Amino acid sequence: MRQRTDEPARAQGPDVHGVPVSSDGRLWAEHRGAGSPVVLLHGAGMDARLWDHVVPELALHHSVVRFDARGLGRSTSPEAPFDDVEDLLAVLDHFGLDQAALVGLSMGGETALDFTLAHPGRVTALVLVAASVSGHDWPRDPDSAAYSAARRDRDAARLAELELSIWAPLGDTAPGGELIRSMIEDNAQRRIVSEGHFADLDRDAAAVLEQVSAATLVIHGDHDHPEIAVIADRLVADIPDARRELVSGADHYLPLRTPARLTELLLAHLVHLAPSRRRQQPTPGPTRRVRPRTDSDLDECVRVLAAVHARDGYPMNWPDSPGDWLTPPSLFGAWVVEVDGRIVGHIGLSHGAADDAAAALWSRREGESSAAAAVVNRLFVAPTARGQGIGALLMDHVTRAARERDLHPVLDVVASDTSAAALYERLGWELLATVEQRWDPGQTVTVRCYAAAPATAAGVDAAAAAAGESRPGLPGSS
């Protein structure tokens, strides 16, 4: 069911869901109320109880969704790299929300902002409450050093103590104090585990804030950490037409310290969105096209590859002849992605052989010849084109190309490239094994070997759907 963003409000009770996400994870989520959709995101080390005193009034006017982030609250713990932006997309899709207003606190605000930049057509309004921002350089001070030490030492008790002293300085006797302490202590150990599985996507919203098109409200408390005010200054200065509200008597936990005032600000911001703005069609995105690579493309492909290597270290060993590296002897197909006529991504397919780790593993498991496999390789996406679904688009295209030749796609990826592994697993690829490869006499590398899911109708439909979404395109398969 698709929910209209301008549906009239009516009373509705809470409805609890389990939202499926990558790697067989599941997010606890609650839907309440009706009307234009609003999705609430809590911060690091918290859970959806943060919004307990905001939801009842907000749901009288809007369709409200809140959820526990991966590994926190009632959601499952991650066992593989994951991306909070992808999880938020899964929540919107699960509830059939073509568009929604996003309200995020702290790290939840960072996720909401990153999502808005990646999926501008799906966000009707943005509220950043005591928000952090990807790409912001936090100062090194004793508090941050102690925080880092507690995380490194996996000291949950110390991490909870620091969270309460630094971020909730108004203490237990201030409004919401008991629930704040309960949330922090309940989630401290789970937070350490969860943060160890964050996909390394190196986002930098701070550098592109002028691209935010959603109506934005920035809110922070007068007793919050001083750096939150610095970030608020930056948000208001760089996001077009952003407004700012300073809330008295609140530290970092505004929804529990001053719920009435925060709810008042949220309702006013959503009410004053012009109806025409809420119903407008998303701005058309850039034109993307996958096509076969030609000889004349090689120089541009090498230029993009050099930018990827400088940023991500892929390929791990820069080749003496990059053009030859992009065209190994076993290659039988290569494709590029153009965005508005500019090459931003590349992928190749090679014949499988017994000395290809992934092809050999798949061959032994299936009782097939290694020649029946097609090895996906030379996948990379320009750093400037990340977040547009380029990686998923290329993977879908090359998977179909292999199957048209009655070949089964396989690949291997350096184990340290957790972002690429997260992409493959989200697309349904199966981990065959993790093995050691000797790349030269002095270099042994750990790689993860994958095979594409069987070519069922459901699997093909899922891959096609993933390729059509704005997903991060990452360096990956060798």
C-alpha positions as a printed Julia matrix, in Angstrom:
478×3 Matrix{Float64}:
  0.0     0.0     0.0
  1.29    3.44   -0.94
  0.47    6.22    1.51
 -0.3     9.68    0.15
  1.67   12.51    1.75
 -1.42   14.73    1.95
 -3.88   12.21    3.42
 -6.22   13.74    6.07
 -5.4    12.87    9.66
 -7.54   10.56   11.75
 -7.01    8.8    15.05
 -5.04    5.52   14.87
 -3.46    3.33   17.53
  0.14    2.07   17.47
  1.03   -0.66   14.99
  4.32   -2.51   15.58
  6.34   -3.91   12.66
  9.54   -5.85   12.04
 11.22   -4.16    9.07
 13.54   -6.5     7.11
 16.97   -5.08    6.3
 20.22   -6.41    4.83
 21.98   -9.55    6.1
 18.71  -10.92    7.53
 18.44   -8.07   10.03
 15.17   -6.74   11.37
 14.3    -3.32   12.76
 11.65   -2.77   15.4
  9.32   -0.03   14.15
  6.05    1.53   15.26
  3.46    3.37   13.17
  0.84    5.59   14.77
 -1.67    8.17   13.52
 -2.53    9.31    9.99
 -1.87   12.27    7.77
  1.33   13.47    6.12
  4.12   11.03    7.11
  6.83   11.89    9.63
  9.7     9.51   10.44
 11.6     9.95   13.73
 15.26    8.9    14.09
 17.03    8.64   17.45
 20.74    9.12   18.14
 23.67    6.81   18.84
 23.33    4.67   21.94
 19.61    5.45   22.25
 16.41    3.86   20.96
 12.92    4.89   19.89
 11.87    5.51   23.5
 13.54    8.89   22.98
 10.28   10.0    21.32
  7.86    8.64   23.96
  6.64   12.1    24.98
  6.51   13.54   21.45
  4.67   10.84   19.51
  1.22   11.04   21.19
  0.61   14.68   20.23
  2.42   14.46   16.89
  0.32   11.44   15.87
 -2.88   13.47   16.28
 -1.79   15.45   13.22
  0.52   13.15   11.24
  1.27    9.56   10.33
  4.27    8.95   12.61
  6.86    6.19   12.25
  9.64    5.67   14.77
 12.11    2.8    14.83
 15.09    1.39   16.7
 18.3     1.65   14.68
 20.26   -1.49   13.83
 21.71   -3.14   16.92
 19.86   -0.89   19.39
 16.63   -1.18   21.35
 14.47   -4.01   20.05
 16.18   -4.31   16.65
 18.52   -7.18   15.81
 22.27   -6.87   16.2
 24.31   -6.64   13.0
 26.52   -9.51   11.89
 27.83   -7.82    8.72
 28.54   -4.25    7.6
 25.43   -2.08    7.37
 24.46    1.46    6.44
 21.95    3.52    8.47
 20.92    5.4     5.3
 20.04    2.13    3.59
 18.13    1.04    6.7
 16.12    4.28    6.63
 15.27    3.64    2.99
 14.08    0.16    3.97
 11.8     1.69    6.62
 10.2     4.1     4.15
  9.71    1.35    1.59
  8.28   -1.04    4.18
  5.6     1.45    5.19
  4.89    2.39    1.57
  6.02    5.99    1.99
  6.9     7.62   -1.32
  7.78   10.76    0.63
  8.08   11.72    4.3
  9.33   14.43    6.62
 12.42   13.33    8.56
 13.14   14.34   12.16
 16.51   13.17   13.46
 18.38   13.77   16.7
 22.17   13.66   16.92
 23.4    10.74   14.8
 19.8    10.29   13.64
 19.98   13.84   12.28
 23.19   12.94   10.45
 21.48    9.94    8.9
 18.43   12.03    7.93
 20.67   14.63    6.29
 22.7    12.03    4.39
 19.45   10.41    3.23
 18.06   13.76    2.09
 21.13   14.36   -0.06
 20.99   10.85   -1.55
 17.18   10.76   -2.06
 15.99   14.37   -2.33
 12.69   13.44   -3.99
 11.61   11.37   -0.99
 11.96   14.04    1.71
  9.22   16.64    2.18
 10.8    18.4     5.17
 13.82   18.03    7.42
 14.21   18.74   11.13
 17.72   18.41   12.55
 17.64   18.24   16.36
 21.03   18.56   18.1
 22.37   17.01   14.92
 25.8    15.82   13.95
 26.92   16.07   10.31
 29.03   13.67    8.28
 32.32   15.29    7.33
 32.41   17.64   10.34
 35.78   17.72   12.12
 35.17   17.34   15.82
 37.76   18.97   18.09
 40.14   16.76   20.03
 39.51   17.35   23.71
 39.59   15.24   26.9
 35.93   14.24   26.51
 36.37   12.93   22.98
 39.6    11.17   23.96
 37.83    9.43   26.85
 34.96    8.48   24.53
 37.36    6.97   22.01
 39.17    5.04   24.75
 35.92    3.57   26.08
 34.92    2.44   22.59
 38.36    1.02   21.87
 38.4    -0.86   25.18
 34.79   -1.99   24.67
 34.03   -0.65   28.14
 30.23   -0.37   28.11
 29.94    0.91   31.69
 32.46    3.68   31.07
 30.81    4.61   27.76
 27.42    4.93   29.46
 28.92    7.05   32.23
 30.52    9.4    29.68
 27.32    9.64   27.63
 25.38   10.74   30.7
 27.97   13.22   31.96
 28.79   14.83   28.6
 25.46   14.7    26.76
 22.91   14.68   29.59
 24.49   17.21   32.01
 21.12   18.31   33.42
 21.15   15.0    35.3
 18.67   12.43   36.54
 16.47   14.91   38.4
 15.67   16.96   35.28
 12.68   15.93   33.14
 13.19   12.59   31.42
 16.26   11.78   33.51
 15.21    8.29   34.52
 14.35    7.23   30.97
 17.53    8.77   29.57
 19.66    6.78   32.01
 17.72    3.59   31.27
 18.14    4.0    27.5
 21.87    4.71   27.73
 22.65    1.86   30.11
 20.43   -0.62   28.23
 22.14    0.14   24.91
 25.77    0.73   25.89
 27.05   -2.79   25.17
 24.88   -3.2    22.07
 26.12    0.17   20.79
 29.74   -1.01   20.91
 28.86   -4.11   18.9
 26.72   -2.19   16.42
 29.27    0.55   15.75
 31.85   -2.11   14.98
 29.79   -3.06   11.91
 29.26    0.4    10.4
 29.97    0.34    6.66
 32.87    2.68    5.91
 31.23    5.02    3.41
 33.17    8.21    4.17
 30.2    10.52    3.56
 30.72   14.28    3.67
 27.42   16.14    3.92
 29.22   19.13    5.39
 30.78   19.82    2.01
 27.49   19.87    0.07
 24.92   21.4     2.44
 23.91   23.9    -0.23
 22.39   20.96   -2.16
 19.7    20.35    0.5
 16.36   21.31   -1.06
 13.95   20.24    1.71
 12.57   22.9     4.07
 14.92   22.59    7.05
 14.55   23.47   10.72
 17.62   23.28   13.01
 16.95   22.9    16.75
 19.33   22.61   19.7
 19.27   23.12   23.46
 21.0    25.82   25.49
 22.71   23.2    27.71
 23.99   20.95   24.9
 27.63   20.24   24.08
 29.21   23.44   22.66
 30.11   21.74   19.37
 26.42   21.16   18.62
 25.96   24.94   18.46
 28.95   25.15   16.1
 27.33   22.57   13.84
 23.98   24.4    14.03
 25.74   27.59   12.88
 27.11   25.71    9.88
 23.79   24.1     9.01
 21.88   27.38    9.09
 24.58   29.2     7.13
 24.89   26.62    4.33
 21.45   24.99    3.91
 19.25   27.29    1.79
 16.52   28.99    3.83
 17.19   26.89    6.94
 15.68   28.22   10.18
 17.04   27.85   13.7
 15.45   27.49   17.14
 17.31   27.48   20.46
 15.36   25.68   23.21
 15.83   26.77   26.82
 16.25   24.2    29.58
 17.43   21.38   27.29
 20.66   19.45   26.86
 21.22   16.89   24.08
 18.04   14.96   24.93
 15.46   17.57   23.87
 12.59   15.11   23.18
 12.66   14.03   26.84
 13.81   17.29   28.49
 11.38   19.66   26.71
  8.89   17.49   24.78
  6.07   20.06   24.67
  8.27   22.8    23.2
  9.87   20.44   20.7
  6.49   19.1    19.57
  5.23   22.66   19.15
  8.19   23.47   16.9
  7.74   20.29   14.86
  4.05   20.92   14.25
  4.66   24.53   13.28
  7.38   23.55   10.81
  5.26   20.88    9.15
  2.1    23.02    9.08
  3.89   25.9     7.38
  5.11   23.77    4.51
  3.23   25.08    1.48
  0.85   22.35    0.2
  2.18   22.83   -3.31
  5.64   22.06   -2.02
  4.51   18.89   -0.31
  2.81   17.61   -3.45
  5.38   18.64   -6.01
  6.95   15.95   -8.15
 10.57   15.1    -7.37
 13.1    17.01   -9.44
 14.26   14.76  -12.29
 17.61   13.23  -11.48
 20.64   13.02  -13.73
 20.47   10.8   -16.82
 22.31    7.51  -16.26
 23.3     5.1   -19.01
 25.21    1.82  -18.98
 26.95    1.03  -22.25
 29.82   -1.17  -23.5
 33.26    0.3   -22.95
 35.14    1.34  -26.08
 38.87    1.8   -26.65
 38.37    5.56  -26.67
 36.97    5.36  -23.11
 40.18    4.0   -21.57
 41.86    7.33  -20.81
 38.76    8.61  -19.0
 38.37    5.3   -17.15
 41.99    5.53  -15.97
 41.37    9.09  -14.76
 38.37    7.96  -12.71
 40.31    4.95  -11.4
 43.12    7.27  -10.25
 40.61    9.34   -8.27
 39.24    6.16   -6.67
 42.75    4.97   -5.81
 43.63    8.32   -4.23
 40.51    8.25   -2.05
 39.97    4.55   -1.32
 43.24    2.76   -2.1
 41.62    0.7    -4.88
 43.26   -1.03   -6.57
 45.48   -1.92   -3.62
 48.57   -1.95   -5.86
 48.54    0.76   -8.52
 49.4    -0.91  -11.86
 52.28    0.18  -14.06
 49.87    0.19  -17.0
 46.34    1.03  -15.77
 44.83    0.58  -19.23
 46.18   -2.97  -19.44
 44.98   -3.66  -15.88
 41.47   -2.68  -16.98
 41.75   -5.15  -19.87
 43.07   -8.47  -18.51
 43.53  -11.31  -21.04
 40.49  -13.21  -19.74
 38.14  -10.21  -20.1
 35.22  -10.79  -22.45
 33.09   -7.74  -21.58
 33.46   -4.32  -19.99
 30.9    -1.57  -19.4
 30.86    2.01  -18.21
 28.18    4.18  -16.65
 27.67    7.69  -17.92
 25.87   10.33  -15.85
 24.84   13.23  -18.07
 27.4    12.08  -20.63
 30.33   11.76  -18.18
 31.9     8.38  -17.31
 31.57    7.77  -13.56
 31.76    3.98  -13.21
 33.25    0.81  -14.69
 32.84   -2.95  -14.44
 34.19   -6.01  -16.25
 33.44   -9.7   -16.79
 36.14  -12.33  -17.28
 36.09  -16.03  -18.07
 36.3   -18.2   -14.96
 39.37  -20.37  -14.47
 40.6   -22.89  -11.92
 43.02  -20.35  -10.42
 40.23  -17.84   -9.73
 39.36  -18.3    -6.06
 35.65  -17.48   -6.33
 35.19  -19.48   -9.54
 36.98  -22.49   -8.04
 34.9   -22.39   -4.85
 31.66  -22.13   -6.8
 32.8   -24.9    -9.16
 33.5   -27.33   -6.3
 30.2   -26.56   -4.6
 28.06  -26.9    -7.73
 29.98  -29.7    -9.45
 30.45  -27.47  -12.48
 33.51  -26.48  -14.44
 35.15  -23.19  -13.5
 34.56  -22.21  -17.11
 30.83  -22.06  -16.32
 31.49  -19.07  -14.05
 31.95  -15.44  -15.06
 34.2   -13.39  -12.78
 33.01   -9.85  -12.03
 36.01   -7.51  -11.76
 37.35   -3.99  -12.16
 34.3    -2.45  -10.47
 34.72    1.15   -9.35
 32.67    4.34   -9.09
 33.96    7.92   -9.11
 34.0     9.48   -5.6
 31.92   12.38   -6.91
 29.16    9.99   -8.07
 28.65    8.05   -4.84
 25.14    7.75   -3.43
 23.39    7.55   -6.83
 23.02    3.76   -7.08
 25.82    3.42   -9.65
 27.39    0.38   -8.0
 24.08   -1.51   -7.83
 23.25   -0.49  -11.41
 26.53   -1.9   -12.71
 26.16   -5.09  -10.69
 22.67   -5.68  -12.04
 23.8    -5.07  -15.62
 26.8    -7.39  -15.44
 24.82  -10.13  -13.67
 22.28  -10.12  -16.48
 25.06  -10.09  -19.08
 26.64  -13.2   -17.54
 23.35  -15.06  -17.35
 22.56  -14.27  -20.96
 25.69  -16.3   -21.74
 24.58  -19.13  -19.39
 27.38  -18.25  -16.98
 27.1   -17.86  -13.21
 28.52  -14.58  -11.81
 31.13  -14.77   -9.02
 33.6   -12.31   -7.57
 36.15  -11.76   -4.85
 36.82   -8.61   -2.82
 39.53   -7.64   -0.37
 38.17   -8.45    3.1
 38.97   -4.98    4.42
 36.58   -3.41    1.87
 33.53   -3.75    4.09
 31.49   -1.22    2.1
 31.74   -3.27   -1.08
 30.9    -6.44    0.84
 27.81   -4.74    2.26
 26.7    -3.81   -1.27
 27.08   -7.37   -2.56
 25.23   -8.87    0.4
 22.4    -6.36    0.08
 22.05   -7.42   -3.56
 21.64  -11.02   -2.41
 25.11  -12.37   -3.24
 26.19  -15.35   -1.14
 29.5   -15.5     0.71
 31.28  -18.69   -0.4
 34.36  -18.41    1.81
 37.07  -16.13    3.08
 40.49  -17.19    1.78
 44.09  -16.06    1.6
 45.56  -15.11   -1.78
 49.24  -14.58   -2.58
 49.41  -11.6    -4.93
 53.2   -11.55   -5.15
 56.05  -13.16   -3.18
 55.83  -10.54   -0.44
 52.08   -9.93   -0.27
 49.32  -12.2     1.02
 45.8   -10.75    1.03
 42.57  -11.93    2.67
 39.63  -11.91    0.24
 35.93  -12.7     0.51
 34.53  -14.79   -2.33
 30.9   -14.39   -3.44
 28.49  -15.98   -5.89
 25.32  -14.39   -7.23
 22.03  -15.75   -5.95
 20.3   -18.33   -8.16
 18.51  -16.75  -11.12
 14.99  -17.1    -9.75
 12.32  -14.67  -10.87
 12.2   -13.2    -7.38
 15.97  -12.77   -7.29
 16.01  -11.0   -10.64
 13.19   -8.69   -9.58
 14.98   -7.85   -6.33
 18.23   -7.06   -8.13
 16.42   -4.86  -10.6
 14.66   -3.0    -7.82
 17.95   -2.45   -5.99
 19.62   -1.12   -9.11
 16.82    1.4    -9.57
 17.32    2.93   -6.13
 19.89    5.52   -5.1
 22.51    3.33   -3.51
 26.18    3.89   -2.77
 28.46    2.76   -5.6
 31.78    1.63   -4.19
 35.17    0.32   -5.27
 35.12   -3.41   -4.79
 35.72   -6.52   -6.84
 39.27   -6.98   -8.01
